[in-house]
Amino acid sequence: MRSREVQFRAKSGHIRLKLYSAEIIGVGDNQCLLAVCEDITQQKESEIALHQSEADYRSLFLQAPYGIYWVRLDGIPSRQSGTHKYIGI
């Protein structure tokens, strides 16, 4: 099994999300289980927060009752669709 997301309960009782990989390997005449587990809880929470923030921004931007116009640092202008109604372009 490689890179499977698995939920674990910490001693504190909180659920943590781990990236879990395991493989059976031979060590001499014995078969052993080699397992690696990485806590990705904070990374997943950050991804969820970023997606929510992007969705909130997109919703605000698309539903704004006024025109939005900006110029990027490289000088390329952009505008919200519908801005032309407000500034005549």
N, C-alpha and C positions, 0 to 999 in steps of 0.2 A: 504494500500500500504506500502510495507516495502523495504527499501534499494534500492530505484530506483535512478539511476544517472540522474540528471536533469541539464540543462544549464540555468543559470540566467545571466542577464545583470546587472552589478554593476552600481552605479551612475556615475562612471568614464567612462562608456561605454564598459569596458572590459567584456568579457564573462568569467564567473566563473562556475566551475563544482561543484555541490553540491550532497551529498548523502541525499536523502529525504525520510522520513517515516511519514505516517499519519494513524490515526485510529480514528473512531468515538467512543466516550465514553459517558457514562451516568453520569451526575452530578446532583444528585437530580432527578427532573422531566425533566431536560433538556438534550438534546443531544448536545455534543460539539465535535469539531474536535481538536484532540491533534496532533500536527505536530512538527517534529524535523528535522533540516536541518544542515548538517555539510559540510563546505567547504573542498573539496578534490582536488582542482585544483593543488596545489603544489605536492601532492602525485602522482597524475596521470602524471604530467609533469616529475617527477623523474622516474616513471616507464617507460615512453616512452623513456627518455634519456638513461636509463639503457639497455633497449632492443636494442636500436640503437647502443650503445657502444659494447654490446655483439656481435651483428651482424657484426659490423666493425672489431672487433678483430677476430672473427671466419673466416671472409673472408680473412683477412690479413694472418692469421695462415695457412689456408688451401691452399692459393695460393702462399705462399712464395717459391721463386725459390731456396731455400737452406734448409738444414735439421735443425730442431729445436729439441733439447734434453735438458731435465731438470730433476732435482731431487727435489722431494717435501721435506718439512721439516721433515716428518716422514721417509725419506730415500728411498721412493719408486720411482724408475726412470720411466719416461714417455718420449715418443717421438712423433713427428709428423709423420703421415704415409708418407713413402717415405724417411725418414731420413736414413734408412739402406743403401740406394744407396750412401750416402755421407760419412758414417763412417764405412761401411763394417760390420754391425751387422745383 
